[in-house]
Amino acid sequence: MKQFEYDILFFEVKKQKDYAEIRRILNEHGAKGWDVVSAEAGDYGYTVFLKRETAS
């Protein structure tokens, strides 16, 4: 049976250039095997939920 681990990231957005930083961080996580499960917009930014398969 597959097993997963999870992570949660929060990104505060104050300026348009903050989106480039979000993209950079998500690309770094993607290179390490993380997949975005969902993202939620809030009053001050975004909460992103990630998962990746663990070696079992």
C-alpha positions as CSV (number, residue, x, y, z in Angstrom):
1,M,0.0,0.0,0.0
2,K,1.3,3.5,-0.9
3,Q,2.2,5.8,2.0
4,F,2.4,9.5,1.9
5,E,3.7,12.4,3.9
6,Y,2.2,15.9,4.0
7,D,3.3,19.5,4.3
8,I,1.5,22.8,4.6
9,L,2.9,26.1,3.3
10,F,1.6,29.6,3.9
11,F,2.4,32.4,1.5
12,E,1.8,36.0,2.5
13,V,1.1,38.1,-0.5
14,K,1.6,41.9,-0.3
15,K,2.9,42.7,-3.8
16,Q,2.7,41.3,-7.3
17,K,6.3,40.2,-7.2
18,D,5.4,37.9,-4.3
19,Y,3.9,35.5,-6.8
20,A,7.4,34.9,-8.4
21,E,8.7,33.8,-4.9
22,I,5.7,31.5,-4.5
23,R,6.4,29.9,-7.9
24,R,10.1,29.5,-7.0
25,I,9.3,27.8,-3.7
26,L,6.7,25.5,-5.2
27,N,9.1,24.5,-8.0
28,E,11.7,23.7,-5.4
29,H,9.2,21.4,-3.6
30,G,8.1,19.9,-6.9
31,A,11.7,19.0,-7.7
32,K,11.8,17.1,-4.3
33,G,8.7,15.1,-5.2
34,W,6.0,17.2,-3.6
35,D,2.6,17.6,-5.3
36,V,0.1,20.3,-4.6
37,V,-3.1,18.8,-3.3
38,S,-5.0,22.0,-2.9
39,A,-4.6,25.7,-2.2
40,E,-6.9,28.1,-0.4
41,A,-6.9,31.9,-0.6
42,G,-7.3,33.8,2.6
43,D,-7.3,37.4,3.7
44,Y,-3.6,37.7,3.8
45,G,-2.3,35.1,1.3
46,Y,-2.5,31.4,0.4
47,T,-2.3,28.2,2.2
48,V,-1.0,25.3,0.1
49,F,-1.3,21.6,1.0
50,L,1.3,19.2,-0.4
51,K,1.9,15.5,-0.4
52,R,4.5,13.1,-1.6
53,E,4.9,9.3,-1.6
54,T,7.3,7.9,1.0
55,A,9.7,5.1,0.4
56,S,8.2,2.1,2.3
